[in-house]
Amino acid sequence: MALSREAERVRHEFNRELISRLRDAGEHLPPPERDEFGAFFARFADSKIVLLGESTHGTSEFYQARATITRHLIERHGFNVVAVEADWPDAAAIDRHVRQLPAAPDAELPFQRFPTWMWRNVEVREFANYLHVHNQASAPDKRVEFRGLDVYSLGRSIAAVIDYLEKVDPERVRAARQRYGCLTPWQSDPAAYGAAVLAGRDDCENAVAEQLRELLEKRLADGAGEGEAFFNATQNARIVRAAERYYRIMYRGSTESWNLRDRHMFDTLQYVMQRRGCGAKAVVWAHNSHVGNASATAMGWTGEFNIGELVRNAHGEDAALIGFGTDRGTVAAASDWGGAMEIKSVRPAREDSYEYLFRHTGVARSLTDLRPGTRRSLREALTGPRLERAIGVVYRPETELFSHYFEAALPDQFDAMVWFEETHAVTPLEAPVSGAAADTYPFGL
């Protein structure tokens, strides 16, 4: 028992020293809606890619902060791509709005599937409106893009490829319909496709790969493919191929499907930046679990990688990986996958977590620069590993340790950490009115 008390005393002293160092290192931030907030991030402006995280998918302050940082990087430092953890077709609707491109005829309003509040909220609408106004002063080829990186839009991406071919190459539509017809029974429930393949049914891998190959070869043969319509169709064909693989392998284990998804998101980011040219500079909005370097977390130690790790390996010091954390407050989340959104209370962080250390600094908002070459002793002391919290679109406080904590070495995971002591849930938009007027597109309000 004496040894246990002594170990507890040593741990308490170590934590107290760490908290003191964090308090000294943390730069006090103004509220995230103020322009001065963004200026603190000018130190990352020489990067080609700045990845901005979030420790939950439903926190208003994280969206506000990312919007303010992104505005600063756009206006002062020439960033011209915003890429988000959202489906390509949904983001494409926002992209057409912000770049003043023609809206797709009979297009569905975006962000209709679970979790609608993640992107269909007041904070995102305000940022999209900002991009729309900002882009009005720029030539069409200089306007800031808004792109989606995710892989879940199987049915809508199939429809987008067919729609493109009907307009530009009707002779090839029949072949495309036949190839994608293999996936038609599964479009409303793609997860069932993987179960069917596992049960011995033929898969659709060759058919969807052939459709993408034909699109790319057609571009080479015709010398076409520079326009937005072709790029959009090609990316949707890539999504169909990736989604087919994702749902085919998801029952083999979480590691393989996670890696495929993050590889697809990284590749999509690369395609977008390549198309933009040598002047491309991108800001990525995604969860901490995607933007931090996975090799410094329990994810990486069990074989998973993510966008952050792939970007770091590909771009080195030309990338900045910035995490966001909070201690307590409220969050928009569901109790189960596919469930209704609730406003849930976030529990104060566990004593053995990084969030606990930040809370006890007593600083309401801070930026802690963790890059190599800055505060070496702090980096070494924080390396851990120690618990870190992650809340996605599902939050289960009753099983929080098992459901929402993982081990990480924070200074190797992120280049900087943005801290909010207390945060609040995003403000979801009301469900769109059926047949919303064209001038309310893309949010239908």
VEXNU-55616 format. One record per residue (C-alpha): x, y, z; residue in one letter; residue number from 0. Coordinates in steps of 0.25 Angstrom, whole numbers, plus 5000, padded with zeros to 4 digits. Example, Ala and Ser with C-alpha at 12.3 -4.5 7.8 and 13.67 -1.06 7.14 Angstrom:
2
   east   north     up   rest    nr
   5049    4982   5031      a     0
   5055    4996   5029      s     1
END
This chain:
445
   east   north     up   rest    nr
   5000    5000   5000      m     0
   5012    5009   5003      a     1
   5017    5007   4989      l     2
   5004    5010   4983      s     3
   5003    5023   4991      r     4
   5017    5027   4987      e     5
   5014    5023   4972      a     6
   5002    5032   4973      e     7
   5010    5044   4979      r     8
   5020    5043   4968      v     9
   5009    5042   4957      r    10
   5003    5055   4963      h    11
   5016    5062   4964      e    12
   5019    5059   4949      f    13
   5005    5063   4945      n    14
   5007    5076   4952      r    15
   5020    5079   4945      e    16
   5014    5076   4932      l    17
   5002    5085   4935      i    18
   5011    5096   4938      s    19
   5019    5094   4925      r    20
   5006    5094   4917      l    21
   5001    5106   4924      r    22
   5014    5114   4920      d    23
   5015    5108   4906      a    24
   5000    5111   4902      g    25
   4997    5123   4895      e    26
   4984    5129   4899      h    27
   4974    5130   4888      l    28
   4962    5140   4886      p    29
   4948    5135   4883      p    30
   4948    5127   4870      p    31
   4938    5136   4863      e    32
   4948    5148   4864      r    33
   4958    5150   4852      d    34
   4970    5151   4862      e    35
   4968    5136   4865      f    36
   4972    5133   4851      g    37
   4985    5141   4851      a    38
   4991    5132   4861      f    39
   4992    5121   4850      f    40
   5000    5130   4841      a    41
   5012    5121   4845      r    42
   5007    5110   4837      f    43
   5005    5118   4824      a    44
   5017    5113   4817      d    45
   5011    5099   4817      s    46
   5005    5093   4805      k    47
   4994    5085   4813      i    48
   4989    5090   4827      v    49
   4980    5079   4833      l    50
   4970    5084   4844      l    51
   4964    5073   4853      g    52
   4953    5072   4863      e    53
   4952    5063   4875      s    54
   4937    5062   4872      t    55
   4928    5063   4860      h    56
   4917    5072   4866      g    57
   4924    5083   4873      t    58
   4921    5098   4869      s    59
   4935    5104   4874      e    60
   4943    5094   4865      f    61
   4935    5098   4852      y    62
   4936    5113   4856      q    63
   4951    5112   4859      a    64
   4954    5104   4846      r    65
   4946    5114   4838      a    66
   4953    5126   4844      t    67
   4967    5119   4842      i    68
   4963    5116   4827      t    69
   4958    5130   4824      r    70
   4972    5135   4829      h    71
   4980    5125   4821      l    72
   4971    5128   4808      i    73
   4971    5143   4809      e    74
   4986    5145   4814      r    75
   4993    5133   4809      h    76
   4987    5128   4796      g    77
   4981    5115   4800      f    78
   4971    5111   4789      n    79
   4965    5097   4793      v    80
   4956    5093   4805      v    81
   4955    5078   4806      a    82
   4946    5072   4816      v    83
   4942    5059   4822      e    84
   4929    5058   4814      a    85
   4924    5051   4801      d    86
   4928    5056   4788      w    87
   4914    5059   4782      p    88
   4910    5066   4794      d    89
   4922    5075   4795      a    90
   4921    5077   4779      a    91
   4907    5084   4782      a    92
   4914    5093   4791      i    93
   4926    5095   4782      d    94
   4916    5099   4770      r    95
   4910    5109   4780      h    96
   4923    5116   4785      v    97
   4930    5116   4771      r    98
   4917    5121   4764      q    99
   4917    5109   4755      l   100
   4903    5104   4749      p   101
   4895    5096   4758      a   102
   4893    5081   4754      a   103
   4879    5080   4748      p   104
   4869    5073   4758      d   105
   4881    5072   4768      a   106
   4877    5067   4782      e   107
   4880    5076   4793      l   108
   4893    5072   4800      p   109
   4896    5065   4813      f   110
   4883    5057   4814      q   111
   4888    5044   4820      r   112
   4892    5041   4834      f   113
   4899    5048   4841      p   114
   4892    5061   4835      t   115
   4897    5070   4846      w   116
   4911    5068   4843      m   117
   4911    5077   4830      w   118
   4897    5082   4830      r   119
   4898    5092   4841      n   120
   4898    5107   4843      v   121
   4913    5108   4844      e   122
   4916    5101   4831      v   123
   4905    5109   4824      r   124
   4912    5122   4829      e   125
   4926    5118   4824      f   126
   4920    5114   4810      a   127
   4913    5127   4809      n   128
   4927    5134   4812      y   129
   4934    5126   4801      l   130
   4923    5130   4791      h   131
   4925    5145   4794      v   132
   4940    5143   4794      h   133
   4940    5136   4781      n   134
   4932    5147   4774      q   135
   4944    5156   4774      a   136
   4953    5145   4767      s   137
   4954    5140   4753      a   138
   4947    5127   4751      p   139
   4961    5119   4751      d   140
   4965    5126   4763      k   141
   4953    5123   4772      r   142
   4954    5115   4785      v   143
   4949    5100   4783      e   144
   4941    5092   4793      f   145
   4943    5077   4791      r   146
   4938    5065   4798      g   147
   4948    5053   4801      l   148
   4940    5042   4806      d   149
   4936    5029   4800      v   150
   4921    5026   4804      y   151
   4914    5032   4792      s   152
   4912    5019   4784      l   153
   4898    5021   4778      g   154
   4900    5036   4776      r   155
   4913    5034   4769      s   156
   4908    5023   4760      i   157
   4897    5033   4756      a   158
   4907    5044   4754      a   159
   4915    5036   4744      v   160
   4903    5031   4736      i   161
   4898    5045   4735      d   162
   4911    5050   4730      y   163
   4912    5040   4719      l   164
   4897    5042   4715      e   165
   4902    5057   4712      k   166
   4915    5054   4705      v   167
   4916    5040   4700      d   168
   4902    5034   4699      p   169
   4908    5022   4692      e   170
   4915    5017   4704      r   171
   4903    5019   4714      v   172
   4898    5005   4712      r   173
   4912    4998   4715      a   174
   4913    5007   4727      a   175
   4899    5003   4732      r   176
   4902    4988   4730      q   177
   4915    4989   4738      r   178
   4909    4997   4749      y   179
   4896    4988   4749      g   180
   4904    4978   4757      c   181
   4903    4988   4769      l   182
   4889    4992   4766      t   183
   4883    4982   4776      p   184
   4892    4988   4787      w   185
   4891    5003   4785      q   186
   4881    5005   4796      s   187
   4889    4996   4806      d   188
   4903    4996   4802      p   189
   4907    4988   4814      a   190
   4899    4976   4810      a   191
   4908    4975   4797      y   192
   4920    4971   4806      g   193
   4911    4961   4813      a   194
   4907    4955   4800      a   195
   4921    4954   4794      v   196
   4925    4947   4807      l   197
   4914    4937   4805      a   198
   4920    4933   4792      g   199
   4913    4943   4782      r   200
   4921    4948   4770      d   201
   4927    4962   4773      d   202
   4926    4974   4764      c   203
   4941    4978   4765      e   204
   4945    4976   4750      n   205
   4932    4983   4745      a   206
   4935    4996   4753      v   207
   4949    4996   4750      a   208
   4947    4994   4735      e   209
   4937    5006   4735      q   210
   4948    5015   4742      l   211
   4958    5010   4732      r   212
   4949    5013   4720      e   213
   4947    5027   4725      l   214
   4962    5030   4726      l   215
   4965    5024   4713      e   216
   4954    5032   4706      k   217
   4961    5044   4711      r   218
   4974    5041   4706      l   219
   4969    5037   4692      a   220
   4961    5049   4691      d   221
   4971    5059   4697      g   222
   4959    5064   4706      a   223
   4957    5063   4721      g   224
   4962    5077   4725      e   225
   4948    5082   4729      g   226
   4941    5081   4742      e   227
   4930    5072   4737      a   228
   4940    5061   4733      f   229
   4948    5063   4746      f   230
   4935    5061   4754      n   231
   4931    5049   4746      a   232
   4945    5042   4748      t   233
   4945    5045   4762      q   234
   4931    5039   4764      n   235
   4936    5026   4756      a   236
   4948    5025   4766      r   237
   4938    5026   4777      i   238
   4930    5015   4772      v   239
   4942    5006   4770      r   240
   4947    5010   4784      a   241
   4933    5008   4790      a   242
   4932    4994   4784      e   243
   4945    4990   4790      r   244
   4941    4996   4804      y   245
   4928    4989   4805      y   246
   4934    4976   4800      r   247
   4945    4976   4810      i   248
   4938    4982   4822      m   249
   4934    4969   4828      y   250
   4949    4964   4828      r   251
   4952    4974   4839      g   252
   4952    4989   4843      s   253
   4967    4991   4840      t   254
   4966    4988   4825      e   255
   4954    4996   4822      s   256
   4959    5008   4830      w   257
   4972    5008   4822      n   258
   4964    5007   4809      l   259
   4956    5019   4813      r   260
   4967    5028   4818      d   261
   4975    5024   4805      r   262
   4964    5028   4797      h   263
   4962    5041   4804      m   264
   4977    5044   4803      f   265
   4977    5040   4788      d   266
   4965    5049   4785      t   267
   4973    5061   4792      l   268
   4985    5058   4783      q   269
   4976    5058   4770      y   270
   4969    5071   4774      v   271
   4983    5078   4777      m   272
   4989    5072   4764      q   273
   4978    5078   4756      r   274
   4979    5091   4763      r   275
   4994    5092   4759      g   276
   5007    5096   4765      c   277
   5000    5107   4773      g   278
   4991    5098   4780      a   279
   4990    5100   4795      k   280
   4979    5092   4803      a   281
   4972    5093   4816      v   282
   4966    5079   4821      v   283
   4955    5078   4831      w   284
   4954    5064   4837      a   285
   4953    5057   4851      h   286
   4966    5057   4859      n   287
   4966    5042   4856      s   288
   4968    5045   4842      h   289
   4977    5057   4842      v   290
   4987    5053   4853      g   291
   4999    5044   4850      n   292
   4993    5030   4852      a   293
   5007    5025   4854      s   294
   5007    5032   4868      a   295
   4994    5026   4873      t   296
   4989    5012   4877      a   297
   4982    5012   4863      m   298
   4996    5012   4856      g   299
   5002    5002   4866      w   300
   4991    4992   4862      t   301
   4993    4994   4847      g   302
   4984    5006   4843      e   303
   4988    5018   4836      f   304
   4981    5031   4832      n   305
   4981    5044   4824      i   306
   4991    5051   4834      g   307
   5001    5040   4833      e   308
   5000    5039   4818      l   309
   5001    5054   4816      v   310
   5013    5054   4826      r   311
   5020    5043   4818      n   312
   5017    5050   4804      a   313
   5019    5065   4808      h   314
   5028    5065   4820      g   315
   5030    5079   4826      e   316
   5021    5084   4815      d   317
   5009    5079   4823      a   318
   5004    5084   4837      a   319
   4995    5074   4845      l   320
   4987    5082   4856      i   321
   4978    5075   4866      g   322
   4966    5081   4874      f   323
   4962    5077   4888      g   324
   4952    5080   4899      t   325
   4949    5076   4913      d   326
   4934    5077   4915      r   327
   4921    5084   4910      g   328
   4911    5079   4900      t   329
   4912    5072   4887      v   330
   4902    5068   4875      a   331
   4903    5053   4874      a   332
   4894    5040   4873      a   333
   4893    5029   4883      s   334
   4894    5018   4872      d   335
   4898    5018   4857      w   336
   4887    5023   4849      g   337
   4880    5029   4861      g   338
   4874    5043   4864      a   339
   4883    5054   4867      m   340
   4883    5058   4882      e   341
   4889    5069   4890      i   342
   4898    5061   4900      k   343
   4906    5066   4911      s   344
   4921    5063   4910      v   345
   4927    5058   4922      r   346
   4940    5064   4928      p   347
   4952    5057   4923      a   348
   4959    5046   4931      r   349
   4970    5048   4940      e   350
   4980    5040   4931      d   351
   4977    5047   4919      s   352
   4984    5059   4911      y   353
   4970    5066   4912      e   354
   4972    5066   4927      y   355
   4985    5073   4927      l   356
   4980    5084   4918      f   357
   4968    5086   4927      r   358
   4976    5088   4939      h   359
   4985    5099   4932      t   360
   4972    5108   4935      g   361
   4973    5114   4921      v   362
   4960    5115   4914      a   363
   4966    5115   4899      r   364
   4980    5112   4895      s   365
   4989    5108   4884      l   366
   5001    5100   4887      t   367
   5012    5098   4877      d   368
   5018    5084   4877      l   369
   5027    5084   4865      r   370
   5041    5079   4866      p   371
   5050    5090   4870      g   372
   5040    5096   4879      t   373
   5040    5094   4894      r   374
   5048    5081   4894      r   375
   5046    5078   4908      s   376
   5031    5079   4907      l   377
   5031    5070   4895      r   378
   5038    5059   4902      e   379
   5030    5060   4915      a   380
   5017    5059   4907      l   381
   5021    5048   4898      t   382
   5014    5038   4907      g   383
   5007    5030   4903      p   384
   4994    5035   4910      r   385
   4979    5034   4907      l   386
   4973    5044   4897      e   387
   4958    5045   4895      r   388
   4951    5044   4881      a   389
   4936    5046   4880      i   390
   4930    5043   4866      g   391
   4915    5044   4862      v   392
   4912    5034   4873      v   393
   4915    5037   4887      y   394
   4912    5027   4899      r   395
   4917    5034   4912      p   396
   4913    5021   4920      e   397
   4924    5014   4913      t   398
   4933    5025   4910      e   399
   4947    5019   4914      l   400
   4944    5007   4904      f   401
   4937    5015   4893      s   402
   4944    5028   4893      h   403
   4958    5027   4898      y   404
   4971    5022   4892      f   405
   4986    5024   4894      e   406
   4994    5034   4887      a   407
   5008    5041   4887      a   408
   5002    5055   4885      l   409
   5015    5063   4881      p   410
   5017    5052   4870      d   411
   5002    5052   4866      q   412
   5001    5067   4864      f   413
   5009    5079   4860      d   414
   5000    5087   4869      a   415
   4988    5086   4878      m   416
   4976    5096   4879      v   417
   4969    5095   4893      w   418
   4955    5099   4897      f   419
   4952    5097   4912      e   420
   4937    5097   4909      e   421
   4930    5095   4896      t   422
   4916    5094   4891      h   423
   4908    5086   4881      a   424
   4907    5091   4866      v   425
   4894    5097   4862      t   426
   4887    5087   4852      p   427
   4879    5093   4840      l   428
   4864    5089   4839      e   429
   4860    5079   4829      a   430
   4859    5085   4815      p   431
   4846    5088   4810      v   432
   4842    5078   4798      s   433
   4843    5086   4785      g   434
   4851    5097   4791      a   435
   4853    5109   4782      a   436
   4865    5110   4774      a   437
   4870    5122   4781      d   438
   4871    5115   4794      t   439
   4881    5104   4788      y   440
   4889    5098   4793      p   441
   4883    5098   4807      f   442
   4869    5099   4803      g   443
   4865    5109   4814      l   444
END
